[in-house]
Amino acid sequence: MAGVADHPDLATEVFVAHRNLLFTVAYEMLGSAADAEDVLQETWLRWSGVDLDGVLDHRAYLVKITTRQALMRLRALGRRKESYVGPWLPEPLLTAPDVAEDVELAESVSMAMLLVLETLTPTERAVFVLREVFDLHYDEIADAVGKSSAAVRQIAHRARSHVAARRPRGVTSPAETRGALAAFQRAVETGDLQGLLDILAPDVVALSDGGGVKQAMPRPVEGAARLGRRLVNALTRFGAAMSLEPAQINGGPALLVRLDGELDGVLAVQVEDGLITSLYYVRNPEKLSRVQRETAMGH
């Protein structure tokens, strides 16, 4: 077998060339950068033993390995999430400007979309990501998920319908989201309850993820009035110790929340018609390591 020993430079070169793509596939399937990195380690171990002379399409082969590894991990993650304390949110990533410029990629890694993908079965999620986000052919996806091409077409249709019924309505520009976040930031920093009520949609839903390590809302908070009061109370409690800093998270505008200069959490939002309809606050310290440096992603 001609593996990495025969083509060490080629094996490494090809893997590095596609690494951003493979990470993005794994992250979109798992919602966890830490688990995506583990999947990439497994992918490299398997790739380094492959007979490269027999591989016609390096990219497709690597995506297949990554998908299979991610599927196995996704099923294991499902069991872990069943015992997770409080709401589970995806691990936020500090992303480079080029991610935001790629509208399709930015939407596919947004908090809102990743939470919609959480409602799919593991196989549906894999098929949806590979087909809708990365535009792989049905035959390639079938090879990756171990199904027939006809079955994959059915799964893709089912997943597409499921996502369409749950994804945010319409596309909101980054500028609109930044504007809503700026208004939100001003209202929070000044304790302006009316300002919060003006920028929060009446039926806004807020989720916070402390992972049982940091205090967080154990259940979703619904409604502008309830959420506004909670936010003003939090500001009263922390006062000048709390600061908000704009950042690019998961391809879109977000805020880093600091207490006494230390990172406390990441606040991302979904904006529709100029109002914040969903608010996601990740406080779990285990999920905050990827907001210190930019994560490269790719198609």
Phi and psi in degrees as a GROMACS rama.xvg file:
@    title "Ramachandran Plot"
@    xaxis  label "Phi"
@    yaxis  label "Psi"
@TYPE xy
-94.9536  97.9274  ALA-2
-107.609  -147.586  GLY-3
-62.6451  -28.5978  VAL-4
-63.0876  -32.4911  ALA-5
-86.5305  -29.4403  ASP-6
-131.391  56.4293  HIS-7
-61.7331  -42.8752  PRO-8
-68.171  -42.7648  ASP-9
-64.7922  -45.2441  LEU-10
-58.6565  -46.0153  ALA-11
-67.4082  -43.6368  THR-12
-59.9456  -45.0483  GLU-13
-67.5069  -43.1381  VAL-14
-62.3414  -46.0784  PHE-15
-63.5481  -39.1343  VAL-16
-62.0211  -32.2409  ALA-17
-106.149  6.2164  HIS-18
-59.5879  -43.7708  ARG-19
-61.8748  -40.801  ASN-20
-61.7501  -48.3701  LEU-21
-64.0678  -40.6785  LEU-22
-61.2951  -42.8708  PHE-23
-65.0755  -42.014  THR-24
-57.4835  -49.6408  VAL-25
-65.167  -41.8337  ALA-26
-65.88  -42.1114  TYR-27
-66.5459  -28.8236  GLU-28
-78.8513  -28.443  MET-29
-111.256  -25.782  LEU-30
69.5286  15.2414  GLY-31
-138.613  120.344  SER-32
-68.1749  -38.1607  ALA-33
-61.7019  -44.869  ALA-34
-70.0389  -33.7293  ASP-35
-64.2937  -39.569  ALA-36
-65.3364  -38.6261  GLU-37
-62.6358  -40.184  ASP-38
-62.6308  -39.9043  VAL-39
-64.6759  -36.6216  LEU-40
-61.0215  -45.4912  GLN-41
-64.5732  -39.1088  GLU-42
-61.8422  -45.0638  THR-43
-61.9355  -43.5772  TRP-44
-58.8149  -41.3373  LEU-45
-74.4826  -41.1328  ARG-46
-61.6994  -37.8323  TRP-47
-68.6886  -12.7847  SER-48
-105.769  4.37406  GLY-49
-80.8854  144.764  VAL-50
-77.2868  98.6277  ASP-51
-65.5521  -25.3556  LEU-52
-63.9659  -23.6194  ASP-53
-97.4203  4.89069  GLY-54
-102.203  114.331  VAL-55
-79.5814  -38.9406  LEU-56
-124.283  98.9957  ASP-57
-60.2987  -43.9406  HIS-58
-60.7251  -48.6789  ARG-59
-62.4633  -39.2508  ALA-60
-66.1095  -43.0142  TYR-61
-65.33  -40.6193  LEU-62
-62.8652  -38.1378  VAL-63
-62.2817  -47.3417  LYS-64
-61.1002  -47.1132  ILE-65
-60.7985  -43.2384  THR-66
-62.7621  -44.326  THR-67
-64.4649  -41.7461  ARG-68
-65.8142  -41.0547  GLN-69
-66.2858  -37.6463  ALA-70
-61.7746  -43.954  LEU-71
-61.9321  -43.6689  MET-72
-69.3036  -35.9103  ARG-73
-61.8833  -40.1207  LEU-74
-66.6412  -37.8424  ARG-75
-68.7513  -38.4836  ALA-76
-62.398  -37.4874  LEU-77
-55.4755  -41.2303  GLY-78
-68.0499  -37.7695  ARG-79
-65.9509  -38.8148  ARG-80
-67.8473  -25.6776  LYS-81
-62.0897  -28.0143  GLU-82
-105.298  9.83309  SER-83
-68.6961  139.445  TYR-84
-84.1833  117.846  VAL-85
76.6774  -173.894  GLY-86
-61.1847  142.815  PRO-87
-100.959  128.794  TRP-88
-121.938  153.078  LEU-89
-61.2163  157.191  PRO-90
-75.9671  118.849  GLU-91
-72.0589  146.462  PRO-92
-123.922  134.335  LEU-93
-76.553  118.236  LEU-94
-113.048  153.446  THR-95
-75.0193  158.821  ALA-96
-55.2949  -31.5946  PRO-97
-65.8271  -23.9092  ASP-98
-68.3699  -44.2808  VAL-99
-64.0386  -32.713  ALA-100
-71.0608  -23.9035  GLU-101
-90.8304  94.73  ASP-102
-56.2677  -44.6929  VAL-103
-64.8396  -44.0415  GLU-104
-64.464  -44.0506  LEU-105
-60.1166  -42.6581  ALA-106
-66.8408  -38.4341  GLU-107
-69.0132  -24.418  SER-108
-105.996  6.95555  VAL-109
-66.8045  154.305  SER-110
-55.5299  -44.0723  MET-111
-59.9267  -46.2176  ALA-112
-69.4693  -40.3154  MET-113
-62.0527  -33.7913  LEU-114
-71.3678  -34.2806  LEU-115
-64.7338  -42.6582  VAL-116
-62.9846  -26.787  LEU-117
-61.1839  -24.1453  GLU-118
-84.9387  -2.69087  THR-119
-89.5977  159.493  LEU-120
-71.8025  160.976  THR-121
-53.35  -45.3879  PRO-122
-67.3366  -41.5493  THR-123
-60.1294  -40.5151  GLU-124
-64.7397  -44.6898  ARG-125
-61.1095  -47.0456  ALA-126
-63.385  -44.1279  VAL-127
-61.5237  -48.2146  PHE-128
-61.6109  -46.8222  VAL-129
-68.7181  -34.3972  LEU-130
-85.1269  -53.9056  ARG-131
-79.1279  -34.0022  GLU-132
-92.9709  -43.5707  VAL-133
-106.854  -1.06579  PHE-134
56.1997  38.664  ASP-135
-75.3069  152.061  LEU-136
-70.3317  153.286  HIS-137
-58.571  -36.6692  TYR-138
-64.4673  -40.3285  ASP-139
-64.5089  -42.2494  GLU-140
-66.1351  -40.4159  ILE-141
-58.9725  -41.4954  ALA-142
-64.8817  -37.8005  ASP-143
-72.3143  -37.0126  ALA-144
-101.196  -1.84345  VAL-145
73.2664  35.4243  GLY-146
-126.656  166.664  LYS-147
-75.2877  159.166  SER-148
-61.4021  -38.5059  SER-149
-64.4838  -40.8894  ALA-150
-65.142  -39.6333  ALA-151
-64.1401  -39.1488  VAL-152
-59.5583  -42.6616  ARG-153
-65.7939  -43.7299  GLN-154
-62.535  -42.0524  ILE-155
-61.7481  -43.1591  ALA-156
-63.3081  -44.3734  HIS-157
-63.9029  -44.8912  ARG-158
-66.1075  -40.2101  ALA-159
-61.6984  -43.8157  ARG-160
-64.5203  -42.1956  SER-161
-61.399  -46.2706  HIS-162
-68.7241  -41.5417  VAL-163
-59.4037  -34.0228  ALA-164
-75.1305  -17.0086  ALA-165
-118.032  -16.1365  ARG-166
-72.5468  157.016  ARG-167
-57.6301  145.379  PRO-168
-78.2132  129.466  ARG-169
70.2958  169.995  GLY-170
-107.979  127.589  VAL-171
-100.543  131.326  THR-172
-72.1014  151.863  SER-173
-55.6263  -35.0779  PRO-174
-63.5743  -40.6248  ALA-175
-66.1074  -41.1354  GLU-176
-65.8161  -42.2644  THR-177
-60.502  -41.0087  ARG-178
-62.69  -44.3651  GLY-179
-64.7662  -40.5842  ALA-180
-66.2852  -37.7426  LEU-181
-64.1801  -42.0121  ALA-182
-65.0424  -40.7666  ALA-183
-61.998  -45.997  PHE-184
-60.6519  -45.4314  GLN-185
-59.8035  -43.551  ARG-186
-66.0052  -41.0055  ALA-187
-67.1391  -44.7407  VAL-188
-66.8823  -25.8085  GLU-189
-103.818  0.676884  THR-190
66.5483  29.429  GLY-191
-87.9971  94.5784  ASP-192
-61.0848  -42.6636  LEU-193
-64.0676  -37.5842  GLN-194
-61.5909  -38.1257  GLY-195
-66.1121  -44.6009  LEU-196
-63.4882  -28.9177  LEU-197
-74.0278  -26.2598  ASP-198
-102.405  -18.0762  ILE-199
-87.8609  132.81  LEU-200
-63.5017  146.529  ALA-201
-53.4058  -35.1696  PRO-202
-104.337  27.8221  ASP-203
-55.2929  145.021  VAL-204
-123.888  130.612  VAL-205
-116.052  134.192  ALA-206
-122.731  138.865  LEU-207
-132.07  140.412  SER-208
-118.72  108.038  ASP-209
-107.279  -8.43468  GLY-210
60.9305  18.1107  GLY-211
79.2677  -0.734919  GLY-212
-99.6329  -45.6987  VAL-213
-110.257  150.58  LYS-214
-64.0968  135.965  GLN-215
-153.398  165.623  ALA-216
-67.1202  121.455  MET-217
-67.6102  -21.7331  PRO-218
-135.955  161.381  ARG-219
-58.9231  143.954  PRO-220
-104.971  123.935  VAL-221
-114.36  142.304  GLU-222
98.5227  136.186  GLY-223
-63.0934  -41.8804  ALA-224
-63.1393  -47.4362  ALA-225
-63.6105  -46.5031  ARG-226
-66.6799  -42.1627  LEU-227
-58.0599  -45.0945  GLY-228
-62.1077  -41.7813  ARG-229
-62.3404  -41.8874  ARG-230
-66.7544  -41.6274  LEU-231
-65.9548  -39.262  VAL-232
-62.2129  -40.2218  ASN-233
-63.5446  -41.5147  ALA-234
-63.4753  -41.7541  LEU-235
-60.6313  -39.1854  THR-236
-69.5911  -42.0281  ARG-237
-95.6103  -27.992  PHE-238
55.8681  -136.031  GLY-239
-68.1538  -12.4979  ALA-240
-68.5731  -21.2038  ALA-241
-96.6016  134.701  MET-242
-134.42  150.858  SER-243
-118.552  133.428  LEU-244
-130.998  120.505  GLU-245
-60.918  144.416  PRO-246
-154.523  162.129  ALA-247
-96.1415  107.955  GLN-248
-119.101  127.955  ILE-249
49.9435  42.2544  ASN-250
80.6433  5.31571  GLY-251
-144.276  166.607  GLY-252
-64.0965  140.601  PRO-253
-154.853  -177.637  ALA-254
-128.444  136.656  LEU-255
-92.9031  129.191  LEU-256
-103.05  124.808  VAL-257
-118.335  142.48  ARG-258
-118.705  120.697  LEU-259
51.91  37.8317  ASP-260
84.5025  -12.6701  GLY-261
-93.7767  138.864  GLU-262
-61.7388  122.315  LEU-263
-101.889  -32.7889  ASP-264
-179.994  176.779  GLY-265
-119.579  130.19  VAL-266
-114.883  115.819  LEU-267
-115.865  155.753  ALA-268
-135.791  160.601  VAL-269
-113.819  129.345  GLN-270
-117.038  133.282  VAL-271
-136.394  131.532  GLU-272
53.4503  37.9591  ASP-273
80.7082  -2.19633  GLY-274
-116.353  149.105  LEU-275
-79.2395  115.204  ILE-276
-97.5461  -27.0798  THR-277
-138.449  143.218  SER-278
-131.509  128.846  LEU-279
-122.111  123.735  TYR-280
-123.585  111.243  TYR-281
-97.7169  115.995  VAL-282
-112.461  -17.1352  ARG-283
-55.3512  115.066  ASN-284
-57.1036  -29.9898  PRO-285
-67.0714  -15.7127  GLU-286
-105.518  9.39023  LYS-287
-107.476  2.86895  LEU-288
-71.0036  -23.5936  SER-289
-92.3498  14.2602  ARG-290
-106.84  6.03791  VAL-291
-89.6628  -24.5672  GLN-292
-143.157  153.223  ARG-293
-69.1623  141.455  GLU-294
-104.478  126.173  THR-295
-80.4268  134.328  ALA-296
-130.951  167.525  MET-297
-170.797  164.284  GLY-298
